[in-house]
Amino acid sequence: MITLYGFGPYFALPDPSPFVLKTAVQLQMAGLDYRIDTTGRQRAPKGKQPFIEDDGRVVGDSTFIRRYIERTYRVDLDKALNERERALAWSVERMLEDHLYWALIHARWMIDENFAKGPAQFFASIPEAMREEAIADARARVTANLSGHGLGRHTRREIEELGGASIAALSQLLGDNTYLMGDEPCGADATVFGMLAAVMTPHFDIGLRSLAEDLPNLVRYRDRMMIRYFPKHAVAAMAPELMPA
């Protein structure tokens, strides 16, 4: 059985990482059994989670995990798509993972109230005498990464504006479709869901969440995917005001 290394349930989500959610959904799409392991953070081959272990083979990075799954198990998560649709799906993934994700990181790590009830939990196991320094070092690294990307050089309002543009673009591309490209999910739907679930969790009060919740097709999409792939977490992940009566 494949082992998927992630963080475990946090922030009213099956996993706080949109990339772990992405891989978990793609494993389900491929019809593969897997188990979750939350003890692998120090062994991540590229210093990040998710990574998987499959019959002694370790693969890091969600995109390369997908390629490994498709090649090894002879599945094509985009089998219903033509070449143009495959290109569009890749473009959507890049918009979300290389742009919107960084706006999400800013909201979680750089806004003090969100950090306190979010990422700060990751440091709870560190002895109290060392915890403050560890937190300061981690936030400094995130700040440097955001600046290196470029998004972190903007103001909070500007970052939310840019992130909101990606959310609005996604809503337009989705339109009235059930899934990104039609009636059945493709590989990119795992990415779209992972990012929307992370942005829209009611655990955080962030501008990006409000922008996404103002777009009914994104709300319906998030709920549809959550119920399909993580039914045990569906209620917890939905904002109370959005739950069906």
C-alpha angles and dihedrals in degrees: 000000000000117000116215114200115211142134102268128230115340136148095018089301134109085241131357092226117085087206094057089048089050093054093044090054093046091052088054091046088054091050093241125148115231141167129217122238120186097184101078103082094110092048099050106137094221096031092257140084142271107060130147137215117209121175091330095316116119118202125182132197121046095246093053090043089058092049090049092050093049094046097042098042097033097237130138113206089193097047092128094053129092121221095269092050090049089053092049091048090053091049091052091050091052092048091053101039099038098037118014091042091062091052087053091050090052091051093050101039107027101043104079099214092051092046091051094056095032129033092014086075089069090068098052094104093056114098110263093241090060100033100086093052092046091052092048091050093048094049090048090055092049090049090052091048092050091049092047090052089050100232091091091063090072130080121263091256092050092049091051090048092053093043089049090055089058091048091050091048091051091051091052093048092048094047112156094336118127089222132011096278103019143295098343130046122255129198094276091058087072089058093045092049095046092053096043093047090052093047095044102043109128089224090087130048101214134150093240090058092053091049092051094045090055088064107075096196091058092048091051091046094051091048093046093052094043092052092047099048107019107025093160090060098040098099095043093051096052121086109248093239090055098052116113115256 
